[in-house]
Amino acid sequence: MFKVTLHKGLKVGEKIQNVATLRELNAGDVLKAMEESERVVMVPTANGIEPTLLMSNALMGVNTLRRQIVSIGEIQGPLEREQLDLLSDRDLDILQTCASDMEKAIAKALIERGRPGATSTDD
């Protein structure tokens, strides 16, 4: 888990919550974020107009980030979308940077550890 201090934080009552804790995503987080990021749109085809699923990459990023947030001060995660909306743009950037740095650190650790079977061969 990573901790980061937010610039403005979130206000709960009279108290500002500005220490965020983030964690690594798991498969369930990703799957739930994918489901929440899809919407049905009507698309013209040769057979008329048909429904199809469209996934928003922007929403996918938001939905995965909010699941990575364990807490912001006393506010327990995952955060609701409306709670993320209350953050300043600077705080959102801080959280996104922390999540990205955490993912890079995890990837680096896996490479350094050298997992057996992690590379493919043409046998």
Rosetta constraint file for C-alpha pairs under 8 A:
AtomPair CA 1 CA 21 HARMONIC 6.62 0.50
AtomPair CA 1 CA 22 HARMONIC 5.59 0.50
AtomPair CA 1 CA 23 HARMONIC 4.64 0.50
AtomPair CA 1 CA 24 HARMONIC 7.05 0.50
AtomPair CA 2 CA 21 HARMONIC 5.58 0.50
AtomPair CA 2 CA 22 HARMONIC 5.22 0.50
AtomPair CA 2 CA 23 HARMONIC 6.48 0.50
AtomPair CA 2 CA 98 HARMONIC 7.60 0.50
AtomPair CA 2 CA 102 HARMONIC 7.18 0.50
AtomPair CA 3 CA 19 HARMONIC 6.78 0.50
AtomPair CA 3 CA 20 HARMONIC 5.56 0.50
AtomPair CA 3 CA 21 HARMONIC 4.43 0.50
AtomPair CA 3 CA 22 HARMONIC 6.37 0.50
AtomPair CA 4 CA 19 HARMONIC 5.79 0.50
AtomPair CA 4 CA 20 HARMONIC 5.30 0.50
AtomPair CA 4 CA 21 HARMONIC 6.54 0.50
AtomPair CA 4 CA 94 HARMONIC 7.85 0.50
AtomPair CA 4 CA 95 HARMONIC 7.69 0.50
AtomPair CA 4 CA 98 HARMONIC 7.23 0.50
AtomPair CA 5 CA 18 HARMONIC 5.68 0.50
AtomPair CA 5 CA 19 HARMONIC 4.57 0.50
AtomPair CA 5 CA 20 HARMONIC 6.18 0.50
AtomPair CA 6 CA 18 HARMONIC 4.92 0.50
AtomPair CA 6 CA 19 HARMONIC 6.11 0.50
AtomPair CA 6 CA 20 HARMONIC 6.99 0.50
AtomPair CA 6 CA 91 HARMONIC 5.38 0.50
AtomPair CA 6 CA 94 HARMONIC 6.76 0.50
AtomPair CA 6 CA 95 HARMONIC 7.91 0.50
AtomPair CA 7 CA 18 HARMONIC 7.11 0.50
AtomPair CA 7 CA 90 HARMONIC 6.91 0.50
AtomPair CA 7 CA 91 HARMONIC 5.79 0.50
AtomPair CA 8 CA 16 HARMONIC 7.82 0.50
AtomPair CA 8 CA 18 HARMONIC 6.65 0.50
AtomPair CA 8 CA 87 HARMONIC 7.64 0.50
AtomPair CA 8 CA 88 HARMONIC 6.84 0.50
AtomPair CA 8 CA 91 HARMONIC 6.76 0.50
AtomPair CA 9 CA 16 HARMONIC 6.15 0.50
AtomPair CA 9 CA 17 HARMONIC 5.33 0.50
AtomPair CA 9 CA 18 HARMONIC 4.14 0.50
AtomPair CA 9 CA 19 HARMONIC 7.56 0.50
AtomPair CA 9 CA 72 HARMONIC 7.82 0.50
AtomPair CA 9 CA 87 HARMONIC 6.57 0.50
AtomPair CA 9 CA 88 HARMONIC 7.72 0.50
AtomPair CA 9 CA 91 HARMONIC 6.88 0.50
AtomPair CA 10 CA 16 HARMONIC 5.62 0.50
AtomPair CA 10 CA 17 HARMONIC 5.11 0.50
AtomPair CA 10 CA 18 HARMONIC 6.43 0.50
AtomPair CA 10 CA 72 HARMONIC 7.65 0.50
AtomPair CA 10 CA 86 HARMONIC 7.04 0.50
AtomPair CA 10 CA 87 HARMONIC 6.46 0.50
AtomPair CA 11 CA 15 HARMONIC 5.67 0.50
AtomPair CA 11 CA 16 HARMONIC 4.39 0.50
AtomPair CA 11 CA 17 HARMONIC 5.98 0.50
AtomPair CA 12 CA 16 HARMONIC 6.20 0.50
AtomPair CA 12 CA 17 HARMONIC 7.00 0.50
AtomPair CA 17 CA 72 HARMONIC 5.97 0.50
AtomPair CA 17 CA 73 HARMONIC 4.62 0.50
AtomPair CA 17 CA 74 HARMONIC 6.78 0.50
AtomPair CA 17 CA 75 HARMONIC 7.65 0.50
AtomPair CA 18 CA 72 HARMONIC 6.16 0.50
AtomPair CA 18 CA 73 HARMONIC 5.99 0.50
AtomPair CA 19 CA 72 HARMONIC 5.44 0.50
AtomPair CA 19 CA 73 HARMONIC 5.26 0.50
AtomPair CA 20 CA 69 HARMONIC 7.04 0.50
AtomPair CA 20 CA 70 HARMONIC 7.53 0.50
AtomPair CA 20 CA 71 HARMONIC 5.63 0.50
AtomPair CA 20 CA 72 HARMONIC 4.16 0.50
AtomPair CA 20 CA 73 HARMONIC 6.29 0.50
AtomPair CA 20 CA 95 HARMONIC 7.96 0.50
AtomPair CA 21 CA 69 HARMONIC 5.93 0.50
AtomPair CA 21 CA 70 HARMONIC 5.35 0.50
AtomPair CA 21 CA 71 HARMONIC 5.32 0.50
AtomPair CA 21 CA 72 HARMONIC 6.40 0.50
AtomPair CA 22 CA 68 HARMONIC 5.16 0.50
AtomPair CA 22 CA 69 HARMONIC 4.45 0.50
AtomPair CA 22 CA 70 HARMONIC 5.30 0.50
AtomPair CA 22 CA 71 HARMONIC 7.25 0.50
AtomPair CA 22 CA 98 HARMONIC 7.93 0.50
AtomPair CA 22 CA 99 HARMONIC 7.09 0.50
AtomPair CA 23 CA 68 HARMONIC 5.07 0.50
AtomPair CA 23 CA 69 HARMONIC 6.49 0.50
AtomPair CA 23 CA 70 HARMONIC 6.45 0.50
AtomPair CA 24 CA 68 HARMONIC 6.25 0.50
AtomPair CA 24 CA 102 HARMONIC 7.52 0.50
AtomPair CA 24 CA 103 HARMONIC 7.41 0.50
AtomPair CA 25 CA 29 HARMONIC 5.96 0.50
AtomPair CA 25 CA 30 HARMONIC 7.02 0.50
AtomPair CA 25 CA 64 HARMONIC 7.57 0.50
AtomPair CA 25 CA 67 HARMONIC 7.37 0.50
AtomPair CA 25 CA 68 HARMONIC 5.99 0.50
AtomPair CA 26 CA 30 HARMONIC 6.59 0.50
AtomPair CA 27 CA 31 HARMONIC 6.20 0.50
AtomPair CA 28 CA 32 HARMONIC 6.08 0.50
AtomPair CA 29 CA 33 HARMONIC 6.07 0.50
AtomPair CA 29 CA 64 HARMONIC 6.70 0.50
AtomPair CA 29 CA 67 HARMONIC 6.44 0.50
AtomPair CA 30 CA 34 HARMONIC 6.12 0.50
AtomPair CA 30 CA 64 HARMONIC 6.38 0.50
AtomPair CA 31 CA 35 HARMONIC 6.32 0.50
AtomPair CA 32 CA 36 HARMONIC 6.26 0.50
AtomPair CA 33 CA 37 HARMONIC 6.11 0.50
AtomPair CA 33 CA 60 HARMONIC 5.87 0.50
AtomPair CA 33 CA 63 HARMONIC 4.98 0.50
AtomPair CA 33 CA 64 HARMONIC 5.61 0.50
AtomPair CA 34 CA 38 HARMONIC 6.51 0.50
AtomPair CA 34 CA 55 HARMONIC 7.46 0.50
AtomPair CA 34 CA 60 HARMONIC 6.12 0.50
AtomPair CA 34 CA 63 HARMONIC 7.96 0.50
AtomPair CA 36 CA 59 HARMONIC 7.87 0.50
AtomPair CA 36 CA 60 HARMONIC 7.70 0.50
AtomPair CA 36 CA 63 HARMONIC 7.26 0.50
AtomPair CA 37 CA 55 HARMONIC 5.46 0.50
AtomPair CA 37 CA 56 HARMONIC 5.61 0.50
AtomPair CA 37 CA 57 HARMONIC 7.56 0.50
AtomPair CA 37 CA 59 HARMONIC 5.26 0.50
AtomPair CA 37 CA 60 HARMONIC 5.34 0.50
AtomPair CA 37 CA 63 HARMONIC 7.33 0.50
AtomPair CA 38 CA 53 HARMONIC 6.19 0.50
AtomPair CA 38 CA 54 HARMONIC 5.45 0.50
AtomPair CA 38 CA 55 HARMONIC 4.29 0.50
AtomPair CA 38 CA 56 HARMONIC 6.50 0.50
AtomPair CA 39 CA 53 HARMONIC 5.60 0.50
AtomPair CA 39 CA 54 HARMONIC 5.45 0.50
AtomPair CA 39 CA 55 HARMONIC 6.49 0.50
AtomPair CA 40 CA 51 HARMONIC 6.19 0.50
AtomPair CA 40 CA 52 HARMONIC 5.54 0.50
AtomPair CA 40 CA 53 HARMONIC 4.66 0.50
AtomPair CA 40 CA 54 HARMONIC 6.18 0.50
AtomPair CA 41 CA 51 HARMONIC 5.56 0.50
AtomPair CA 41 CA 52 HARMONIC 5.56 0.50
AtomPair CA 41 CA 53 HARMONIC 6.31 0.50
AtomPair CA 41 CA 54 HARMONIC 6.69 0.50
AtomPair CA 42 CA 49 HARMONIC 6.05 0.50
AtomPair CA 42 CA 50 HARMONIC 5.40 0.50
AtomPair CA 42 CA 51 HARMONIC 4.44 0.50
AtomPair CA 42 CA 52 HARMONIC 6.26 0.50
AtomPair CA 43 CA 49 HARMONIC 5.34 0.50
AtomPair CA 43 CA 50 HARMONIC 5.37 0.50
AtomPair CA 43 CA 51 HARMONIC 6.10 0.50
AtomPair CA 43 CA 52 HARMONIC 6.73 0.50
AtomPair CA 44 CA 48 HARMONIC 5.65 0.50
AtomPair CA 44 CA 49 HARMONIC 4.25 0.50
AtomPair CA 44 CA 50 HARMONIC 6.35 0.50
AtomPair CA 45 CA 49 HARMONIC 5.72 0.50
AtomPair CA 45 CA 50 HARMONIC 6.77 0.50
AtomPair CA 55 CA 60 HARMONIC 7.73 0.50
AtomPair CA 56 CA 60 HARMONIC 6.17 0.50
AtomPair CA 57 CA 61 HARMONIC 6.27 0.50
AtomPair CA 58 CA 62 HARMONIC 6.44 0.50
AtomPair CA 59 CA 63 HARMONIC 5.92 0.50
AtomPair CA 60 CA 64 HARMONIC 6.07 0.50
AtomPair CA 61 CA 65 HARMONIC 6.08 0.50
AtomPair CA 62 CA 66 HARMONIC 6.20 0.50
AtomPair CA 62 CA 81 HARMONIC 7.89 0.50
AtomPair CA 63 CA 67 HARMONIC 6.52 0.50
AtomPair CA 63 CA 81 HARMONIC 7.76 0.50
AtomPair CA 64 CA 68 HARMONIC 6.40 0.50
AtomPair CA 65 CA 69 HARMONIC 6.60 0.50
AtomPair CA 65 CA 95 HARMONIC 7.87 0.50
AtomPair CA 65 CA 96 HARMONIC 7.15 0.50
AtomPair CA 65 CA 99 HARMONIC 7.28 0.50
AtomPair CA 66 CA 77 HARMONIC 7.32 0.50
AtomPair CA 66 CA 78 HARMONIC 5.51 0.50
AtomPair CA 66 CA 79 HARMONIC 5.22 0.50
AtomPair CA 66 CA 80 HARMONIC 7.04 0.50
AtomPair CA 66 CA 81 HARMONIC 7.36 0.50
AtomPair CA 66 CA 84 HARMONIC 7.45 0.50
AtomPair CA 67 CA 77 HARMONIC 6.88 0.50
AtomPair CA 67 CA 78 HARMONIC 4.71 0.50
AtomPair CA 67 CA 79 HARMONIC 6.87 0.50
AtomPair CA 68 CA 77 HARMONIC 7.94 0.50
AtomPair CA 68 CA 78 HARMONIC 6.96 0.50
AtomPair CA 68 CA 99 HARMONIC 7.58 0.50
AtomPair CA 69 CA 77 HARMONIC 5.46 0.50
AtomPair CA 69 CA 78 HARMONIC 5.65 0.50
AtomPair CA 69 CA 79 HARMONIC 6.76 0.50
AtomPair CA 70 CA 76 HARMONIC 6.14 0.50
AtomPair CA 70 CA 77 HARMONIC 4.59 0.50
AtomPair CA 70 CA 78 HARMONIC 6.05 0.50
AtomPair CA 71 CA 75 HARMONIC 5.41 0.50
AtomPair CA 71 CA 76 HARMONIC 4.38 0.50
AtomPair CA 71 CA 77 HARMONIC 4.89 0.50
AtomPair CA 71 CA 78 HARMONIC 7.30 0.50
AtomPair CA 71 CA 79 HARMONIC 7.83 0.50
AtomPair CA 72 CA 76 HARMONIC 6.64 0.50
AtomPair CA 72 CA 77 HARMONIC 7.59 0.50
AtomPair CA 79 CA 83 HARMONIC 6.08 0.50
AtomPair CA 79 CA 84 HARMONIC 6.77 0.50
AtomPair CA 80 CA 84 HARMONIC 6.65 0.50
AtomPair CA 81 CA 85 HARMONIC 6.36 0.50
AtomPair CA 82 CA 86 HARMONIC 6.77 0.50
AtomPair CA 83 CA 87 HARMONIC 7.21 0.50
AtomPair CA 84 CA 92 HARMONIC 7.74 0.50
AtomPair CA 87 CA 91 HARMONIC 5.96 0.50
AtomPair CA 87 CA 92 HARMONIC 6.27 0.50
AtomPair CA 88 CA 92 HARMONIC 6.28 0.50
AtomPair CA 89 CA 93 HARMONIC 6.17 0.50
AtomPair CA 90 CA 94 HARMONIC 6.22 0.50
AtomPair CA 91 CA 95 HARMONIC 6.27 0.50
AtomPair CA 92 CA 96 HARMONIC 6.16 0.50
AtomPair CA 93 CA 97 HARMONIC 6.00 0.50
AtomPair CA 94 CA 98 HARMONIC 6.11 0.50
AtomPair CA 95 CA 99 HARMONIC 6.13 0.50
AtomPair CA 96 CA 100 HARMONIC 6.14 0.50
AtomPair CA 97 CA 101 HARMONIC 6.03 0.50
AtomPair CA 98 CA 102 HARMONIC 6.03 0.50
AtomPair CA 99 CA 103 HARMONIC 6.24 0.50
AtomPair CA 100 CA 104 HARMONIC 6.25 0.50
AtomPair CA 101 CA 105 HARMONIC 6.16 0.50
AtomPair CA 102 CA 106 HARMONIC 6.22 0.50
AtomPair CA 103 CA 107 HARMONIC 6.18 0.50
AtomPair CA 104 CA 108 HARMONIC 6.08 0.50
AtomPair CA 105 CA 109 HARMONIC 6.12 0.50
AtomPair CA 106 CA 110 HARMONIC 6.26 0.50
AtomPair CA 107 CA 111 HARMONIC 6.28 0.50
AtomPair CA 108 CA 112 HARMONIC 6.11 0.50
AtomPair CA 109 CA 113 HARMONIC 6.01 0.50
AtomPair CA 110 CA 114 HARMONIC 6.22 0.50
AtomPair CA 110 CA 115 HARMONIC 6.69 0.50
AtomPair CA 111 CA 115 HARMONIC 7.21 0.50
AtomPair CA 114 CA 118 HARMONIC 7.60 0.50
